[in-house]
Amino acid sequence: MIEIDHITKRYGETTVVDDVSMVIEPRTVTVIVGTSGSGKTTLLRMINRLVEPSSGTIRLDGIDNRSVPGHELRRSIGYAIQGNGLFPHRTVAQNIATVPALLGWDAQRIKARVDELLALLQLDPAAFGPRYPHELSGGQQQRVGVARALAAEPNVLLMDEPFGALDPIIRTKAQEDLLAIQKRFGTTIILVTHDMEEAVHLGDRIAVMDAGKLVQYATPAEILANPASDFVETLIGASDRPFKLLSLGTVGDAVEPGPAAGEGIRAGASQRDALAELLWSGRPAMPVTGENGAALGRVTVEGLVKRAARPQ
């Protein structure tokens, strides 16, 4: 658990983080979202003390982060940034091994961890371990950056706009990789982004920052349904809110009884994908199947549109 308790950061007369309090539950993904200059990156960096707060306290599992020497704290917390920050003259394997080596792990343990993470991120250890960063694509470099941040088995991973430099297709894949890793290791992830769609997709909870203040902290569904202010509503984007709401639910939650013709859709797909397919194919309904291929019912345009309506 991470407890952020009345944290404020000032630079001279300018307050960049203004009395923020929030609790981040373990083994969850929390996304901090806001426009440029909202204080989101400064808040993130106060967790691992790359930035020292002017006042307030941050506790990790009940321990004040100021009670641990800064370098020790940072070695225990994973940190991944936009552009990955890889060391250009070290191989992929050496980059990933950076923190375990600093912590004194033996060579066999380091190699096993490097190979495990590369394989998990679908990079063959034998092929990619000896390569240098300039020999990788942007998406591959980003995966190596995430692997390096996770190498020392941290309980907490901080990510600052990690996917901002990636093109949309690679970005989507990188997001799915991150969710798979989080599920595998149970890591507590705090991720900064300016992209509300990314926040909705990745976050168990979303913290919306504006001018240094925390203006809303809630689940994606709550923020989409009940934005706390005009600023939050603008950040969400009123025109595509219904589609964001549909992206949170699976087709299995929207199954109706009755037959439907044509190609079906899996129950685990998102309701947003189902509506897109129905509109694209011009059908009012289509079959829904379970993971074993068994028919479960149907999903309809009318039903999905009703689900997309903003709750009152």
C-alpha positions as CSV (number, residue, x, y, z in Angstrom):
1,M,0.0,0.0,0.0
2,I,1.2,3.5,-0.8
3,E,-0.2,6.3,1.3
4,I,0.2,9.8,-0.1
5,D,-0.6,12.1,2.9
6,H,-1.1,15.9,2.3
7,I,1.9,16.1,-0.1
8,T,2.9,19.5,-1.4
9,K,5.8,20.6,-3.6
10,R,6.8,24.2,-4.1
11,Y,9.5,25.8,-6.2
12,G,9.9,29.3,-4.7
13,E,6.5,30.9,-4.9
14,T,5.1,28.3,-7.3
15,T,3.1,25.4,-6.0
16,V,3.3,22.5,-8.4
17,V,1.7,19.8,-6.2
18,D,-0.9,21.2,-3.8
19,D,-1.9,19.2,-0.7
20,V,-2.6,15.8,-2.5
21,S,-3.8,12.8,-0.4
22,M,-4.6,9.4,-1.9
23,V,-4.2,5.7,-1.0
24,I,-2.9,3.3,-3.7
25,E,-3.9,-0.3,-3.0
26,P,-1.3,-3.1,-3.5
27,R,-1.3,-5.1,-6.7
28,T,-3.3,-2.5,-8.6
29,V,-2.7,-0.2,-11.5
30,T,-3.2,3.5,-10.7
31,V,-3.0,6.0,-13.5
32,I,-2.3,9.7,-12.8
33,V,-3.6,11.8,-15.7
34,G,-3.7,15.5,-16.4
35,T,-2.6,18.1,-18.9
36,S,1.0,19.4,-19.1
37,G,2.0,21.2,-16.0
38,S,-0.7,19.6,-13.8
39,G,1.9,18.2,-11.3
40,K,1.5,14.5,-12.2
41,T,5.2,13.7,-12.9
42,T,6.3,15.7,-9.9
43,L,3.9,13.6,-7.7
44,L,5.2,10.4,-9.2
45,R,8.8,11.3,-8.6
46,M,8.1,12.1,-4.9
47,I,7.3,8.5,-4.4
48,N,10.9,7.4,-5.1
49,R,12.3,10.7,-3.9
50,L,13.8,11.9,-7.2
51,V,11.9,15.0,-6.0
52,E,11.7,15.8,-2.3
53,P,8.3,17.1,-1.1
54,S,8.0,20.5,0.6
55,S,5.6,19.1,3.1
56,G,3.5,15.9,3.7
57,T,4.4,12.3,4.0
58,I,4.5,9.3,1.6
59,R,4.4,5.8,3.2
60,L,5.1,2.5,1.5
61,D,3.6,-0.4,3.5
62,G,3.5,2.0,6.5
63,I,7.1,3.1,6.3
64,D,7.9,6.7,5.6
65,N,9.9,6.8,2.4
66,R,12.2,9.5,4.0
67,S,13.4,6.9,6.6
68,V,15.2,4.9,3.8
69,P,18.3,6.3,2.1
70,G,17.4,7.7,-1.3
71,H,19.6,5.3,-3.3
72,E,18.3,2.3,-1.5
73,L,14.7,3.4,-2.0
74,R,15.2,3.9,-5.7
75,R,16.8,0.4,-6.1
76,S,13.7,-1.1,-4.5
77,I,11.2,0.7,-6.8
78,G,11.1,0.1,-10.5
79,Y,11.2,3.2,-12.7
80,A,10.4,3.3,-16.5
81,I,10.3,6.5,-18.5
82,Q,9.3,7.7,-22.0
83,G,12.1,6.9,-24.4
84,N,13.2,4.0,-22.1
85,G,16.6,5.6,-21.0
86,L,18.6,2.6,-21.9
87,F,22.4,2.8,-21.6
88,P,23.6,2.8,-25.3
89,H,26.9,1.1,-24.7
90,R,25.5,-1.8,-22.7
91,T,23.9,-4.8,-24.2
92,V,20.2,-5.6,-23.6
93,A,21.2,-8.2,-21.0
94,Q,23.5,-5.8,-19.3
95,N,20.9,-3.0,-19.2
96,I,18.3,-5.3,-17.6
97,A,20.9,-6.6,-15.1
98,T,21.8,-3.0,-13.9
99,V,20.0,-3.0,-10.5
100,P,20.4,-6.7,-9.7
101,A,24.2,-6.2,-10.1
102,L,24.1,-3.1,-7.9
103,L,22.3,-5.2,-5.3
104,G,25.0,-7.9,-5.4
105,W,23.0,-10.7,-7.0
106,D,25.2,-13.6,-8.2
107,A,25.7,-14.1,-12.0
108,Q,23.5,-17.2,-12.2
109,R,20.5,-15.5,-10.5
110,I,20.9,-12.4,-12.7
111,K,21.0,-14.4,-16.0
112,A,17.9,-16.4,-14.9
113,R,16.0,-13.2,-14.2
114,V,17.1,-11.5,-17.5
115,D,16.1,-14.6,-19.5
116,E,12.7,-14.8,-17.7
117,L,11.8,-11.2,-18.4
118,L,12.9,-11.2,-22.0
119,A,10.9,-14.4,-22.6
120,L,7.9,-12.9,-20.9
121,L,8.1,-9.9,-23.2
122,Q,8.4,-12.1,-26.2
123,L,12.1,-11.3,-26.9
124,D,14.2,-14.4,-27.4
125,P,17.0,-14.2,-24.8
126,A,19.6,-15.8,-27.0
127,A,18.8,-13.4,-29.9
128,F,18.2,-10.1,-28.0
129,G,20.4,-10.4,-24.9
130,P,23.6,-9.7,-26.8
131,R,22.2,-6.8,-28.9
132,Y,22.7,-3.1,-28.2
133,P,19.8,-0.6,-27.9
134,H,20.4,1.0,-31.3
135,E,19.8,-2.5,-32.9
136,L,16.2,-2.6,-31.6
137,S,13.0,-1.1,-32.8
138,G,11.3,1.5,-30.6
139,G,8.8,-1.0,-29.3
140,Q,11.5,-3.5,-28.4
141,Q,13.5,-0.8,-26.6
142,Q,10.5,0.1,-24.6
143,R,10.0,-3.6,-23.6
144,V,13.6,-3.7,-22.5
145,G,13.1,-0.6,-20.5
146,V,10.2,-2.2,-18.7
147,A,12.2,-5.4,-18.1
148,R,15.1,-3.4,-16.6
149,A,12.6,-1.6,-14.3
150,L,11.3,-5.0,-13.1
151,A,14.6,-6.8,-12.9
152,A,15.1,-6.6,-9.2
153,E,11.6,-7.9,-8.4
154,P,10.2,-4.6,-7.1
155,N,6.8,-4.5,-5.4
156,V,6.3,-1.0,-6.9
157,L,6.8,0.1,-10.5
158,L,6.6,3.8,-11.4
159,M,6.1,4.7,-15.1
160,D,6.3,8.2,-16.6
161,E,4.6,8.4,-20.0
162,P,6.2,5.0,-20.9
163,F,4.3,4.6,-24.2
164,G,4.2,8.2,-25.4
165,A,6.8,7.9,-28.1
166,L,5.3,4.7,-29.7
167,D,3.1,4.5,-32.7
168,P,-0.5,3.5,-32.0
169,I,-0.2,-0.2,-33.0
170,I,3.0,-0.8,-31.0
171,R,1.6,1.3,-28.1
172,T,-1.5,-1.0,-27.9
173,K,0.7,-4.1,-27.8
174,A,3.0,-2.5,-25.1
175,Q,-0.1,-1.7,-23.0
176,E,-1.3,-5.4,-23.2
177,D,2.2,-6.6,-22.3
178,L,2.2,-4.3,-19.2
179,L,-1.2,-5.7,-18.1
180,A,0.0,-9.3,-18.5
181,I,3.2,-8.5,-16.5
182,Q,1.2,-6.9,-13.7
183,K,-1.1,-9.9,-13.5
184,R,1.9,-12.3,-13.5
185,F,3.9,-10.6,-10.8
186,G,1.2,-8.7,-8.8
187,T,3.2,-5.5,-9.1
188,T,1.7,-2.2,-7.8
189,I,2.0,0.1,-10.8
190,I,1.6,3.9,-10.8
191,L,1.6,5.3,-14.3
192,V,1.6,8.9,-15.5
193,T,-0.1,9.8,-18.8
194,H,-1.9,12.7,-20.5
195,D,-4.0,10.3,-22.5
196,M,-7.4,9.6,-20.8
197,E,-8.1,6.6,-23.1
198,E,-4.9,5.0,-22.0
199,A,-5.9,5.7,-18.4
200,V,-9.3,4.1,-18.8
201,H,-7.8,1.1,-20.5
202,L,-5.0,0.5,-17.9
203,G,-6.2,1.8,-14.6
204,D,-8.0,0.1,-11.7
205,R,-8.2,3.7,-10.4
206,I,-7.5,7.0,-12.1
207,A,-6.2,10.2,-10.3
208,V,-7.0,13.3,-12.3
209,M,-4.6,16.3,-11.6
210,D,-5.3,19.9,-12.5
211,A,-3.0,22.8,-11.6
212,G,-1.3,20.7,-8.9
213,K,-4.6,19.6,-7.2
214,L,-6.1,16.1,-7.2
215,V,-9.6,16.8,-8.6
216,Q,-10.9,13.3,-8.8
217,Y,-9.7,9.8,-7.7
218,A,-12.0,7.0,-8.6
219,T,-12.5,3.9,-10.9
220,P,-12.6,4.5,-14.6
221,A,-16.3,3.7,-14.7
222,E,-17.1,6.2,-12.0
223,I,-15.0,9.0,-13.7
224,L,-16.7,8.3,-17.0
225,A,-20.1,8.2,-15.6
226,N,-19.8,11.0,-13.1
227,P,-16.9,13.5,-13.8
228,A,-16.3,15.6,-10.8
229,S,-15.8,18.9,-12.6
230,D,-15.9,20.6,-16.0
231,F,-12.2,20.0,-16.3
232,V,-12.6,16.2,-15.9
233,E,-15.5,16.2,-18.4
234,T,-13.3,18.0,-20.9
235,L,-10.4,15.6,-20.3
236,I,-12.7,12.7,-20.9
237,G,-14.1,14.1,-24.1
238,A,-17.9,14.2,-24.2
239,S,-18.2,13.0,-27.8
240,D,-16.6,9.6,-27.3
241,R,-17.5,8.9,-23.6
242,P,-20.1,6.2,-24.6
243,F,-17.4,4.3,-26.4
244,K,-15.0,4.6,-23.4
245,L,-17.8,3.2,-21.2
246,L,-18.3,0.3,-23.5
247,S,-14.6,-0.5,-23.5
248,L,-14.8,-1.3,-19.8
249,G,-17.3,-4.2,-20.1
250,T,-17.2,-7.5,-21.8
251,V,-19.6,-8.9,-24.4
252,G,-20.4,-11.6,-21.8
253,D,-22.0,-9.0,-19.6
254,A,-24.3,-7.9,-22.4
255,V,-25.5,-11.2,-23.7
256,E,-29.3,-11.4,-24.5
257,P,-31.3,-14.5,-25.2
258,G,-32.3,-15.3,-28.8
259,P,-30.8,-16.3,-32.1
260,A,-28.6,-14.2,-34.4
261,A,-27.1,-14.9,-37.8
262,G,-23.6,-14.5,-39.2
263,E,-20.1,-14.6,-37.6
264,G,-20.1,-14.4,-33.9
265,I,-18.0,-12.7,-31.2
266,R,-16.3,-14.2,-28.1
267,A,-17.8,-13.4,-24.7
268,G,-14.4,-12.0,-23.6
269,A,-14.3,-9.3,-26.2
270,S,-15.1,-5.7,-25.2
271,Q,-18.6,-4.3,-25.8
272,R,-17.0,-1.5,-27.7
273,D,-15.5,-4.0,-30.2
274,A,-18.9,-5.7,-30.5
275,L,-20.7,-2.5,-31.3
276,A,-18.0,-1.5,-33.9
277,E,-18.4,-4.9,-35.6
278,L,-22.2,-4.7,-35.6
279,L,-22.2,-1.2,-37.1
280,W,-19.5,-2.1,-39.6
281,S,-21.4,-5.2,-40.8
282,G,-24.8,-3.5,-40.7
283,R,-26.3,-6.1,-38.5
284,P,-28.7,-5.5,-35.6
285,A,-27.4,-8.5,-33.7
286,M,-24.7,-11.2,-33.7
287,P,-24.1,-14.5,-31.9
288,V,-22.0,-14.6,-28.7
289,T,-19.8,-17.7,-28.0
290,G,-17.9,-18.8,-25.0
291,E,-14.2,-19.7,-24.9
292,N,-15.1,-23.3,-25.8
293,G,-17.1,-22.1,-28.8
294,A,-20.5,-22.9,-27.3
295,A,-23.4,-20.5,-28.1
296,L,-24.3,-18.2,-25.2
297,G,-26.9,-16.0,-26.9
298,R,-26.6,-12.8,-28.8
299,V,-25.6,-9.2,-28.5
300,T,-27.5,-6.3,-30.1
301,V,-27.0,-2.8,-31.3
302,E,-30.0,-1.6,-29.3
303,G,-28.7,-3.3,-26.1
304,L,-25.2,-1.9,-26.4
305,V,-26.4,1.6,-27.1
306,K,-28.5,1.5,-23.9
307,R,-25.4,0.4,-22.0
308,A,-23.4,3.3,-23.4
309,A,-25.9,5.8,-22.1
310,R,-24.5,7.9,-19.3
311,P,-25.9,6.8,-15.9
312,Q,-28.1,9.4,-14.3
